[in-house]
């Protein structure tokens, strides 16, 4: 963007992306993750259908600021201005207030997301969206949400094999647009020099695998399954998703974990997010909610089979999944949940199931998937959509609120990031959040992951305990690969 075009935009917008595009045939997103180290605050990638790389990979570097929501207060930093404010009864209203003044320029050649917030929402946000029991003591000091105000980006175009080095120029009433533009160009040049430096990494050292701790252990978890079934028999719930945590000492590098997980479990939502409290490394298959223009989309996944060894076996397994009464019943329930959630913010008569019980194949598994969309009621924004759909029904059960109350009773501690959402909220009103599953968490000197099981009337407790082990297998394999020197 030249100076005249920038000054033209400065009269209409106060967040303007300035960029330079270069060839990327000698660099990769993972290569830059190692080259730039901890300067990379996030990396967002996608493998569509588990087999085809999405067009863009986005690395986020130095942010303009950050917003951290705690149960009692919010920590807000924008440029040099830092302050703490009460969260109040509605954390999402606070986010809306803090971001409503940003007006992004719509610059051609920039991907769908280039300015806004990137981060995560904890599952415990639900305590502010629905009437729930009091937060558990351990959750009081943990963030409900951590969100970065995006400034510096490196955007890989995996089709053109180019990269754009983007600096978002933030303007206020006291800004000199020419000075801001020149500073942005200088920042781009500095980033270019860092990108051109050679990678200075050493081969990962092979380490002994530590013991994996499981909380709760099998016997306790199986007793919880039986307790949930008592609620189901009493007619209080149809399904309840309870989870447990697997953890071990943190002996792996964050970038190594990401590299291993994207190999072991390629998914539509691959992400690495560094925050002061936790690092998240994820490979989620499922959107939590997406907003494009005035359309909101939820895409429930329920029902899984492994991929077959050949085309014939693959089709046999797909037919088996499509005709499994239990899998179909669970899927119908989750589609109904999605329709009800979107109906809270939709124009009357616009909620539609645009795909129903289709097979979606990934590298290692296939899923039963549906797609539910709605046109938003006038005046509804991203934060209204989050409030209506959070958390995903696939991580709670049904009826949703009663299922969450039972989860609160059964699980001894907070879920934290698990079952919440990761993604972006653009200043332009666009949004794409995935469910935080298939995710490694580095925190307090440990690596952990959670996995859940959907408990129904005829669940077998031992089988449900084993299901959590199977669901966590990809994360465990990724950790093993990372501490084994990334050897295949």
NORHUFEN-V271899 format. One record per residue. PHI is phi in whole degrees, 0 to 359 (NA if undefined). D_FIRST is the distance of its C-alpha to the first C-alpha in Angstrom with 1 decimal. Layout:
phi:PHI d_first:D_FIRST
phi:PHI d_first:D_FIRST
//
This chain:
phi:NA d_first:0.0
phi:277 d_first:3.8
phi:295 d_first:6.7
phi:298 d_first:8.3
phi:294 d_first:6.4
phi:298 d_first:6.6
phi:295 d_first:10.1
phi:296 d_first:10.9
phi:292 d_first:10.4
phi:299 d_first:12.3
phi:279 d_first:15.2
phi:237 d_first:15.6
phi:233 d_first:14.6
phi:238 d_first:15.4
phi:226 d_first:13.7
phi:234 d_first:9.9
phi:283 d_first:8.6
phi:252 d_first:6.1
phi:213 d_first:6.8
phi:228 d_first:8.1
phi:252 d_first:10.6
phi:222 d_first:14.0
phi:294 d_first:17.5
phi:236 d_first:19.7
phi:283 d_first:23.0
phi:251 d_first:24.5
phi:233 d_first:23.6
phi:226 d_first:24.5
phi:302 d_first:23.9
phi:291 d_first:27.5
phi:300 d_first:27.1
phi:290 d_first:24.3
phi:302 d_first:26.4
phi:285 d_first:29.1
phi:296 d_first:27.0
phi:268 d_first:25.3
phi:60 d_first:28.4
phi:292 d_first:28.8
phi:294 d_first:25.2
phi:281 d_first:24.4
phi:273 d_first:25.3
phi:205 d_first:25.0
phi:221 d_first:24.6
phi:240 d_first:24.6
phi:222 d_first:25.7
phi:209 d_first:27.8
phi:243 d_first:30.5
phi:284 d_first:31.2
phi:66 d_first:34.9
phi:74 d_first:35.5
phi:225 d_first:35.0
phi:240 d_first:31.5
phi:294 d_first:28.4
phi:295 d_first:25.7
phi:294 d_first:22.4
phi:246 d_first:20.4
phi:241 d_first:21.5
phi:237 d_first:19.8
phi:256 d_first:20.6
phi:253 d_first:20.2
phi:251 d_first:20.5
phi:302 d_first:20.8
phi:275 d_first:20.9
phi:283 d_first:20.4
phi:177 d_first:24.0
phi:207 d_first:26.7
phi:234 d_first:29.3
phi:241 d_first:32.7
phi:261 d_first:35.4
phi:252 d_first:39.0
phi:302 d_first:42.0
phi:253 d_first:42.8
phi:205 d_first:39.7
phi:242 d_first:35.9
phi:257 d_first:34.1
phi:236 d_first:30.7
phi:231 d_first:28.2
phi:230 d_first:24.9
phi:56 d_first:23.5
phi:268 d_first:26.8
phi:270 d_first:28.6
phi:239 d_first:31.2
phi:203 d_first:34.0
phi:240 d_first:36.5
phi:225 d_first:37.4
phi:296 d_first:40.0
phi:285 d_first:39.0
phi:76 d_first:41.5
phi:279 d_first:42.7
phi:224 d_first:39.3
phi:301 d_first:36.7
phi:292 d_first:34.3
phi:295 d_first:34.6
phi:295 d_first:33.6
phi:299 d_first:30.4
phi:302 d_first:29.6
phi:295 d_first:30.3
phi:287 d_first:28.1
phi:246 d_first:25.0
phi:294 d_first:25.4
phi:276 d_first:23.4
phi:276 d_first:20.0
phi:239 d_first:17.8
phi:278 d_first:14.8
phi:279 d_first:11.8
phi:265 d_first:12.1
phi:267 d_first:8.8
phi:296 d_first:9.7
phi:91 d_first:10.3
phi:260 d_first:11.2
phi:296 d_first:15.1
phi:309 d_first:17.4
phi:253 d_first:17.6
phi:220 d_first:14.8
phi:213 d_first:16.2
phi:146 d_first:19.8
phi:248 d_first:23.0
phi:231 d_first:24.3
phi:169 d_first:28.0
phi:224 d_first:31.6
phi:245 d_first:34.3
phi:286 d_first:37.9
phi:305 d_first:40.7
phi:292 d_first:42.4
phi:304 d_first:40.0
phi:301 d_first:42.5
phi:294 d_first:44.9
phi:256 d_first:42.7
phi:252 d_first:42.3
phi:226 d_first:45.9
phi:285 d_first:49.3
phi:227 d_first:50.0
phi:301 d_first:52.3
phi:300 d_first:51.3
phi:301 d_first:48.7
phi:288 d_first:50.4
phi:305 d_first:50.7
phi:294 d_first:48.5
phi:275 d_first:45.6
phi:298 d_first:45.7
phi:262 d_first:43.7
phi:261 d_first:41.3
phi:295 d_first:37.9
phi:284 d_first:37.7
phi:202 d_first:34.0
phi:227 d_first:31.4
phi:225 d_first:27.7
phi:265 d_first:24.6
phi:274 d_first:21.7
phi:294 d_first:18.8
phi:234 d_first:16.3
phi:266 d_first:15.7
phi:228 d_first:15.6
phi:238 d_first:16.0
phi:247 d_first:16.0
phi:273 d_first:18.2
phi:259 d_first:18.2
phi:283 d_first:22.0
phi:267 d_first:22.0
phi:275 d_first:19.5
phi:58 d_first:20.3
phi:233 d_first:16.8
phi:226 d_first:15.3
phi:252 d_first:12.0
phi:266 d_first:12.1
phi:246 d_first:10.7
phi:239 d_first:11.3
phi:280 d_first:11.9
phi:271 d_first:11.9
phi:263 d_first:15.2
phi:244 d_first:16.2
phi:227 d_first:19.8
phi:298 d_first:21.9
phi:261 d_first:22.3
phi:283 d_first:18.7
phi:263 d_first:17.3
phi:305 d_first:13.6
phi:295 d_first:12.9
phi:296 d_first:14.9
phi:298 d_first:13.3
phi:297 d_first:9.7
phi:295 d_first:11.6
phi:296 d_first:13.7
phi:295 d_first:11.0
phi:298 d_first:9.9
phi:295 d_first:13.7
phi:295 d_first:14.3
phi:300 d_first:12.2
phi:298 d_first:14.2
phi:296 d_first:17.3
phi:294 d_first:16.9
phi:300 d_first:16.4
phi:295 d_first:19.7
phi:295 d_first:21.4
phi:295 d_first:20.5
phi:283 d_first:21.9
phi:294 d_first:25.1
phi:291 d_first:28.0
phi:289 d_first:29.5
phi:243 d_first:32.5
phi:252 d_first:34.4
phi:250 d_first:38.1
phi:297 d_first:39.8
phi:302 d_first:40.7
phi:279 d_first:44.3
phi:283 d_first:46.8
phi:238 d_first:48.4
phi:287 d_first:51.3
phi:283 d_first:50.5
phi:286 d_first:51.5
phi:289 d_first:53.6
phi:270 d_first:51.7
phi:268 d_first:52.9
phi:243 d_first:53.2
phi:228 d_first:53.5
phi:283 d_first:55.6
phi:289 d_first:57.8
phi:307 d_first:59.2
phi:299 d_first:62.3
phi:292 d_first:60.6
phi:296 d_first:57.8
phi:296 d_first:60.5
phi:293 d_first:62.3
phi:295 d_first:59.1
phi:302 d_first:58.9
phi:296 d_first:62.5
phi:294 d_first:61.8
phi:296 d_first:58.9
phi:296 d_first:61.2
phi:296 d_first:63.7
phi:296 d_first:61.1
phi:294 d_first:60.3
phi:296 d_first:64.0
phi:280 d_first:64.4
phi:84 d_first:61.9
phi:273 d_first:59.2
phi:206 d_first:56.5
phi:261 d_first:55.8
phi:212 d_first:53.6
phi:225 d_first:52.5
phi:262 d_first:50.0
phi:255 d_first:51.1
phi:228 d_first:49.5
phi:216 d_first:50.2
phi:251 d_first:48.5
phi:245 d_first:48.6
phi:207 d_first:47.8
phi:204 d_first:48.4
phi:303 d_first:47.6
phi:282 d_first:43.9
phi:244 d_first:44.3
phi:239 d_first:41.1
phi:284 d_first:37.5
phi:300 d_first:34.8
phi:295 d_first:32.7
phi:297 d_first:35.9
phi:297 d_first:36.8
phi:296 d_first:33.5
phi:300 d_first:33.8
phi:291 d_first:37.4
phi:292 d_first:36.8
phi:292 d_first:34.1
phi:280 d_first:36.6
phi:289 d_first:39.6
phi:222 d_first:38.2
phi:300 d_first:35.0
phi:215 d_first:34.0
phi:298 d_first:31.4
phi:236 d_first:30.4
phi:256 d_first:30.2
phi:209 d_first:29.1
phi:231 d_first:29.5
phi:224 d_first:29.2
phi:258 d_first:30.2
phi:228 d_first:31.6
phi:298 d_first:34.1
phi:270 d_first:36.9
phi:217 d_first:36.4
phi:249 d_first:34.4
phi:246 d_first:34.1
phi:232 d_first:33.9
phi:227 d_first:34.3
phi:216 d_first:34.6
phi:278 d_first:35.2
phi:272 d_first:36.1
phi:232 d_first:36.0
phi:291 d_first:33.5
phi:276 d_first:34.8
phi:197 d_first:32.9
phi:233 d_first:29.6
phi:233 d_first:28.1
phi:235 d_first:25.8
phi:53 d_first:25.4
phi:252 d_first:29.0
phi:252 d_first:30.7
phi:254 d_first:32.1
phi:227 d_first:33.5
phi:236 d_first:36.1
phi:229 d_first:37.2
phi:293 d_first:40.6
phi:243 d_first:41.9
phi:205 d_first:45.6
phi:111 d_first:47.8
phi:219 d_first:47.3
phi:220 d_first:49.0
phi:290 d_first:48.4
phi:288 d_first:47.1
phi:281 d_first:49.9
phi:286 d_first:50.9
phi:214 d_first:50.6
phi:298 d_first:49.6
phi:295 d_first:53.1
phi:294 d_first:53.2
phi:300 d_first:49.6
phi:290 d_first:50.7
phi:298 d_first:53.9
phi:293 d_first:52.1
phi:296 d_first:49.7
phi:297 d_first:52.8
phi:299 d_first:54.5
phi:296 d_first:51.6
phi:294 d_first:51.4
phi:248 d_first:55.1
phi:277 d_first:55.6
phi:301 d_first:57.0
phi:293 d_first:55.9
phi:297 d_first:52.3
phi:294 d_first:52.1
phi:296 d_first:53.6
phi:295 d_first:51.1
phi:295 d_first:48.2
phi:302 d_first:49.5
phi:300 d_first:49.8
phi:287 d_first:46.2
phi:295 d_first:44.9
phi:297 d_first:47.0
phi:300 d_first:45.5
phi:299 d_first:42.0
phi:296 d_first:43.0
phi:295 d_first:44.7
phi:298 d_first:41.7
phi:294 d_first:39.2
phi:299 d_first:41.9
phi:289 d_first:41.6
phi:233 d_first:38.2
phi:265 d_first:38.3
phi:297 d_first:39.2
phi:303 d_first:42.8
phi:83 d_first:43.4
phi:257 d_first:39.9
phi:287 d_first:40.6
phi:227 d_first:40.9
phi:263 d_first:41.7
phi:273 d_first:39.5
phi:223 d_first:40.8
phi:223 d_first:44.1
phi:51 d_first:45.6
phi:263 d_first:43.7
phi:272 d_first:43.8
phi:242 d_first:40.5
phi:264 d_first:41.0
phi:241 d_first:39.4
phi:297 d_first:40.2
phi:245 d_first:43.3
phi:221 d_first:44.2
phi:235 d_first:44.0
phi:234 d_first:43.6
phi:267 d_first:44.8
phi:228 d_first:41.8
phi:231 d_first:41.3
phi:230 d_first:38.3
phi:239 d_first:38.7
phi:233 d_first:36.2
phi:204 d_first:36.3
phi:271 d_first:34.6
phi:284 d_first:34.2
phi:297 d_first:36.2
phi:305 d_first:34.5
phi:91 d_first:33.2
phi:274 d_first:33.1
phi:236 d_first:30.1
phi:304 d_first:29.3
phi:289 d_first:31.8
phi:295 d_first:34.5
phi:293 d_first:34.0
phi:299 d_first:34.3
phi:300 d_first:37.5
phi:282 d_first:39.0
phi:247 d_first:38.5
phi:274 d_first:38.6
phi:279 d_first:40.1
phi:294 d_first:40.4
phi:299 d_first:43.9
phi:293 d_first:44.0
phi:252 d_first:44.2
phi:236 d_first:46.8
phi:116 d_first:49.2
phi:210 d_first:50.8
phi:301 d_first:51.5
phi:299 d_first:48.4
phi:295 d_first:49.5
phi:295 d_first:53.0
phi:300 d_first:51.7
phi:292 d_first:49.5
phi:296 d_first:52.5
phi:292 d_first:54.5
phi:303 d_first:51.7
phi:301 d_first:51.7
phi:288 d_first:55.5
phi:279 d_first:55.5
phi:275 d_first:52.7
phi:287 d_first:53.6
phi:229 d_first:50.2
phi:291 d_first:46.7
phi:283 d_first:44.5
phi:68 d_first:41.4
phi:299 d_first:38.3
phi:301 d_first:40.5
phi:81 d_first:40.6
phi:269 d_first:37.6
phi:212 d_first:34.0
phi:228 d_first:30.9
phi:157 d_first:27.3
phi:230 d_first:24.4
phi:233 d_first:24.2
phi:281 d_first:20.8
phi:296 d_first:20.0
phi:275 d_first:19.6
phi:94 d_first:23.3
phi:279 d_first:23.1
phi:206 d_first:25.4
phi:213 d_first:26.9
phi:238 d_first:29.8
phi:256 d_first:32.3
phi:282 d_first:35.8
phi:278 d_first:36.4
phi:229 d_first:39.0
phi:50 d_first:39.4
phi:231 d_first:37.9
phi:268 d_first:38.9
phi:238 d_first:38.9
phi:260 d_first:39.2
phi:196 d_first:40.8
phi:52 d_first:43.8
phi:76 d_first:44.5
phi:225 d_first:44.8
phi:252 d_first:43.0
phi:223 d_first:43.9
phi:210 d_first:43.4
phi:241 d_first:45.0
phi:213 d_first:46.4
phi:236 d_first:48.3
phi:224 d_first:50.8
phi:275 d_first:51.4
phi:272 d_first:55.1
phi:232 d_first:57.1
phi:307 d_first:60.8
phi:253 d_first:61.9
phi:298 d_first:59.7
phi:259 d_first:61.5
phi:308 d_first:60.6
phi:296 d_first:60.7
phi:293 d_first:58.4
phi:291 d_first:55.9
phi:298 d_first:55.9
phi:293 d_first:55.4
phi:299 d_first:52.5
phi:296 d_first:50.5
phi:294 d_first:51.2
phi:297 d_first:50.0
phi:295 d_first:46.8
phi:271 d_first:46.1
phi:299 d_first:46.8
phi:297 d_first:43.2
phi:294 d_first:42.3
phi:297 d_first:45.5
phi:296 d_first:44.9
phi:296 d_first:41.4
phi:296 d_first:42.9
phi:301 d_first:45.6
phi:294 d_first:43.2
phi:294 d_first:41.1
phi:275 d_first:44.3
phi:260 d_first:45.7
phi:76 d_first:43.0
phi:60 d_first:40.9
phi:277 d_first:43.7
phi:279 d_first:44.1
//
